Amino acid sequence: EISACLVGSEMCIRDRYLQICAILNIKMFKSLSYSIIFTLIDQTSKWFILEKLHLDVIGYYDVYSPFLSFKIGWNTGINFGLFAESHELMRWVLIIISIGICLFLLRWSRKLTGNFSPILVGLVIGGAIGNVIDRIRFGAVIDFLNLSCCGIQNPYIFNIADIFVFIGLLPLILFSERFQKDT
């Protein structure tokens, strides 16, 4: 096995890939792979907002007025700032709950059918892990997207991870029976 890895790294990579697939199950592996991609996209967007645009310093950036603007927000709670004034303990409770839900979804993905289900599960897990990373690094989730329309000013801000969770979760909930294997 070692000589095969030394002679042809392509063979070694393929063998390792097959070993991982056998352990995880192909649906779990695909879901995990997509979640890594979506987490990287989310974290890259937040890196850009903080390190290149310096939104934490300027606070506001008009992208496409009046429809899209960037506004910095540090959400210590959950959606719409619920539990934002909670104790530091709540931060770690939310991290543990998020990781638990991600592990449940990853395990559940083994039972799903269709080529689209790993993408949907990957979206939810990737978005949740992106927000978990923020909570660990900063003590809060970085929100920066603000969409408004038709003269109505939207007071809420969100991030790419929130979009991923919503886009992945909605079809998983609405069409869950279509994604379930018959047992």
Phi, psi and chi 1 to 4 in degrees:
 res  aa     phi    psi   chi1   chi2   chi3   chi4
   1 GLU       -  -42.4 -177.3  179.0  -35.6      -
   2 ILE   -65.4  -41.9  -65.9  172.8      -      -
   3 SER   -66.1  -36.6   61.0      -      -      -
   4 ALA   -63.6  -38.3      -      -      -      -
   5 CYS   -68.0  -36.1  -74.0      -      -      -
   6 LEU   -72.5  -38.6  -66.1  175.4      -      -
   7 VAL   -72.4  -49.1  172.8      -      -      -
   8 GLY  -132.6  103.6      -      -      -      -
   9 SER   -64.3  -26.9   62.3      -      -      -
  10 GLU   -63.6  -41.6 -174.7  176.2  -47.4      -
  11 MET   -62.3  -43.3  171.8   95.7  167.0      -
  12 CYS   -63.6  -44.0 -177.3      -      -      -
  13 ILE   -63.2  -43.9  -67.9  169.4      -      -
  14 ARG   -62.5  -43.6 -176.3 -179.4   57.0   88.1
  15 ASP   -63.4  -43.3  -70.7  -15.6      -      -
  16 ARG   -64.3  -40.4  -64.7  -69.9  179.3 -124.8
  17 TYR   -60.1  -45.6  173.7   79.3      -      -
  18 LEU   -66.4  -35.7  -67.1  174.4      -      -
  19 GLN   -64.8  -44.5  -72.7  173.6  -14.7      -
  20 ILE   -63.7  -43.1  -68.7  169.6      -      -
  21 CYS   -61.6  -39.8  -72.6      -      -      -
  22 ALA   -65.0  -37.8      -      -      -      -
  23 ILE   -73.1  -48.2  -67.2  168.5      -      -
  24 LEU   -82.7  -33.7  -70.5  179.5      -      -
  25 ASN    93.8  139.9  165.5  -53.8      -      -
  26 ILE   -62.3  -37.4 -166.8   69.5      -      -
  27 LYS   -66.4  -41.9  -67.4  -74.0 -175.1 -173.0
  28 MET   -63.1  -43.1  -78.5  177.7   70.6      -
  29 PHE   -63.1  -43.6 -177.8   74.1      -      -
  30 LYS   -64.3  -43.8  -74.7 -178.5  177.9 -179.9
  31 SER   -60.0  -43.8  -63.9      -      -      -
  32 LEU   -64.1  -41.4 -174.1   60.6      -      -
  33 SER   -62.7  -46.5  -61.6      -      -      -
  34 TYR   -62.8  -39.7  -76.3  119.6      -      -
  35 SER   -63.1  -36.5   69.7      -      -      -
  36 ILE   -63.8  -43.6  -68.7  168.0      -      -
  37 ILE   -61.0  -47.2  -68.5  166.9      -      -
  38 PHE   -69.0  -34.2  -65.4  128.0      -      -
  39 THR   -63.5  -43.2  -60.4      -      -      -
  40 LEU   -63.6  -40.0  -70.7  172.3      -      -
  41 ILE   -61.9  -47.5  -68.7  169.3      -      -
  42 ASP   -60.2  -49.3  171.0   66.5      -      -
  43 GLN   -66.3  -33.1  -70.8  -62.7  -61.9      -
  44 THR   -65.6  -40.8  -58.9      -      -      -
  45 SER   -63.3  -39.5   72.9      -      -      -
  46 LYS   -72.4  -36.1  -67.3  169.1 -179.0  173.6
  47 TRP   -61.4  -45.3  168.8   82.6      -      -
  48 PHE   -60.6  -45.4  176.5   79.3      -      -
  49 ILE   -60.7  -41.4  -71.5  -61.9      -      -
  50 LEU   -86.1  -44.3  -66.9  176.9      -      -
  51 GLU   -91.4  -30.4  -60.1  -61.3  -34.8      -
  52 LYS  -102.8  -43.3  -65.4  -62.0  178.4 -171.9
  53 LEU   -87.9  -21.3 -167.2   57.7      -      -
  54 HIS    55.4   43.4  -57.5  -72.0      -      -
  55 LEU   -63.3  -26.6 -164.5   62.5      -      -
  56 ASP   -66.4  -21.2   54.7  -28.7      -      -
  57 VAL   -93.9  -47.2  175.4      -      -      -
  58 ILE   -82.9  -25.6   62.2  174.1      -      -
  59 GLY    82.3  -33.6      -      -      -      -
  60 TYR  -148.9  140.0  178.4   85.5      -      -
  61 TYR  -144.0  122.5 -176.9   81.0      -      -
  62 ASP   -83.4  112.5 -163.2    8.1      -      -
  63 VAL   -88.8  -56.0  178.6      -      -      -
  64 TYR  -146.9   84.1 -173.9   66.8      -      -
  65 SER   -66.9  140.3 -176.1      -      -      -
  66 PRO   -95.0   12.5   36.6  -34.9      -      -
  67 PHE   -86.1  -43.0  -56.7  106.7      -      -
  68 LEU  -131.4  128.3  175.4   63.3      -      -
  69 SER  -140.6  158.2   61.8      -      -      -
  70 PHE  -103.8  126.5  -67.9  160.1      -      -
  71 LYS  -131.2  129.3  -66.2 -179.9 -175.9  178.1
  72 ILE   -75.0  138.1 -166.3   69.0      -      -
  73 GLY  -148.7  139.8      -      -      -      -
  74 TRP  -115.0  102.4  -61.7   94.6      -      -
  75 ASN   -92.9  108.6 -172.8   -6.2      -      -
  76 THR   -88.9   -7.7   56.7      -      -      -
  77 GLY  -103.0 -144.5      -      -      -      -
  78 ILE  -112.8 -158.0   56.3  175.7      -      -
  79 ASN   -50.0  139.3  -73.1   22.4      -      -
  80 PHE    58.6   24.0  -54.2  113.4      -      -
  81 GLY    76.9   12.0      -      -      -      -
  82 LEU   -60.5  139.4  -65.2  173.0      -      -
  83 PHE    64.7   21.1  -54.4  117.3      -      -
  84 ALA   -65.7  -26.8      -      -      -      -
  85 GLU   -93.7   11.4  -59.4  -57.8  -40.2      -
  86 SER   -73.2  165.8  -62.4      -      -      -
  87 HIS   -65.5  160.8 -169.8  -86.5      -      -
  88 GLU   -54.0  -29.3  174.1   71.6   10.3      -
  89 LEU   -58.9  -36.6  176.7   64.6      -      -
  90 MET   -61.0  -35.1 -177.6   55.6   83.5      -
  91 ARG   -55.4  -48.5  167.2 -175.4  168.8 -160.8
  92 TRP   -73.7  -31.6  -66.1  102.6      -      -
  93 VAL   -63.1  -44.9  168.1      -      -      -
  94 LEU   -64.6  -36.9  -68.6  173.1      -      -
  95 ILE   -63.6  -47.1  -71.1  169.7      -      -
  96 ILE   -64.5  -43.3  -69.1  167.3      -      -
  97 ILE   -61.7  -45.2  -70.9  170.9      -      -
  98 SER   -61.2  -45.1  -65.3      -      -      -
  99 ILE   -65.1  -40.5  -68.9  171.3      -      -
 100 GLY   -60.6  -43.9      -      -      -      -
 101 ILE   -63.9  -40.6  -69.8  169.4      -      -
 102 CYS   -62.3  -42.9  -70.8      -      -      -
 103 LEU   -64.8  -40.7  -68.6  172.8      -      -
 104 PHE   -60.3  -47.8  167.8   79.2      -      -
 105 LEU   -62.5  -40.3  -76.8  172.0      -      -
 106 LEU   -62.9  -44.7 -169.7   60.0      -      -
 107 ARG   -66.5  -40.7 -177.5  147.9  173.0   90.9
 108 TRP   -63.0  -31.7 -179.7   59.2      -      -
 109 SER   -60.9  -22.3   71.3      -      -      -
 110 ARG   -62.9  -27.1  -63.9  178.9  -18.9  153.3
 111 LYS   -94.1    0.9  -60.2  176.4 -178.2  177.8
 112 LEU   -90.8  153.0  -61.1  178.3      -      -
 113 THR  -111.9  168.5   61.4      -      -      -
 114 GLY    87.5  152.4      -      -      -      -
 115 ASN   -76.8  -19.1  -65.4  -33.1      -      -
 116 PHE   -85.8  -24.3 -158.6   53.6      -      -
 117 SER   -61.3  -39.3   60.5      -      -      -
 118 PRO   -63.6  -31.1  -21.8   31.5      -      -
 119 ILE   -67.1  -44.7  -63.0  170.0      -      -
 120 LEU   -63.9  -45.2  -63.4  174.2      -      -
 121 VAL   -64.5  -40.5  171.0      -      -      -
 122 GLY   -61.5  -37.5      -      -      -      -
 123 LEU   -61.6  -47.6  -80.4  162.8      -      -
 124 VAL   -64.7  -49.3  176.4      -      -      -
 125 ILE   -65.0  -43.8  -66.8  172.9      -      -
 126 GLY   -60.6  -42.5      -      -      -      -
 127 GLY   -66.0  -43.7      -      -      -      -
 128 ALA   -64.5  -43.1      -      -      -      -
 129 ILE   -67.5  -36.1  -65.1  -61.4      -      -
 130 GLY   -58.1  -42.5      -      -      -      -
 131 ASN   -72.7  -33.1  -75.5  -18.1      -      -
 132 VAL   -63.0  -43.3  162.5      -      -      -
 133 ILE   -58.0  -43.4  -69.0  169.0      -      -
 134 ASP   -60.3  -45.5  -70.6   -4.1      -      -
 135 ARG   -62.2  -38.3  -73.2 -172.0 -164.7  -76.5
 136 ILE   -70.9  -46.4  -69.0  169.9      -      -
 137 ARG   -71.8  -44.7  -74.0 -176.8   64.9 -157.6
 138 PHE  -114.7  -10.4  -54.1  112.3      -      -
 139 GLY    81.4    1.6      -      -      -      -
 140 ALA  -159.3  161.6      -      -      -      -
 141 VAL   -88.9  134.3  173.8      -      -      -
 142 ILE   -81.4  117.4  -55.3  164.8      -      -
 143 ASP  -111.7  143.9  -72.5  -27.6      -      -
 144 PHE  -152.2  -11.6   59.7   90.6      -      -
 145 LEU   -90.9  132.5  -67.6  169.3      -      -
 146 ASN  -133.6  119.6  178.8 -105.1      -      -
 147 LEU  -111.6  130.8  -64.8  173.2      -      -
 148 SER  -133.2  160.4  -63.6      -      -      -
 149 CYS  -157.3  150.0 -180.0      -      -      -
 150 CYS    57.0   36.2  -46.6      -      -      -
 151 GLY    81.3   -1.3      -      -      -      -
 152 ILE   -98.1  119.9  -60.3  169.9      -      -
 153 GLN   -86.5  114.8 -173.5   60.2   34.5      -
 154 ASN   -78.5  123.2  176.4   12.0      -      -
 155 PRO   -81.8  -10.5   29.1  -33.7      -      -
 156 TYR   -93.5  145.6  -60.0  108.0      -      -
 157 ILE  -124.8  154.8   54.4  176.1      -      -
 158 PHE  -150.8 -173.1   52.4   95.6      -      -
 159 ASN  -136.4  179.9   60.4   41.6      -      -
 160 ILE   -63.0  -38.8  -58.6  -68.4      -      -
 161 ALA   -59.2  -40.7      -      -      -      -
 162 ASP   -62.1  -40.1  -62.2  -24.1      -      -
 163 ILE   -63.7  -44.6  -64.9  169.9      -      -
 164 PHE   -59.1  -46.8  -72.1  161.4      -      -
 165 VAL   -60.9  -45.7  169.7      -      -      -
 166 PHE   -63.7  -48.2 -179.5   78.7      -      -
 167 ILE   -64.9  -34.9  -70.0  173.1      -      -
 168 GLY   -78.2  -40.0      -      -      -      -
 169 LEU   -74.4  -38.2 -153.3   50.7      -      -
 170 LEU   -56.1  -55.0 -169.7   64.6      -      -
 171 PRO   -68.2  -31.0    2.5   -3.3      -      -
 172 LEU   -63.1  -36.2  -76.7  173.5      -      -
 173 ILE   -78.8  -49.4  -68.6  169.8      -      -
 174 LEU   -66.7  -34.4  -67.8  177.3      -      -
 175 PHE  -120.3   30.9  -53.7  109.4      -      -
 176 SER   -58.4  -35.6   62.5      -      -      -
 177 GLU   -66.1  -27.8   70.6  -79.2  -10.2      -
 178 ARG   -73.9  -25.3  -67.5 -174.9 -174.0  178.3
 179 PHE   -92.5  -10.4  -65.9  117.2      -      -
 180 GLN   -81.4  137.6  -61.9  -75.5  -21.7      -
 181 LYS   -73.7  146.2  -75.8 -176.9 -176.8  175.2
 182 ASP   -76.5  125.5  -67.0  -30.1      -      -
 183 THR  -114.9      -   54.1      -      -      -
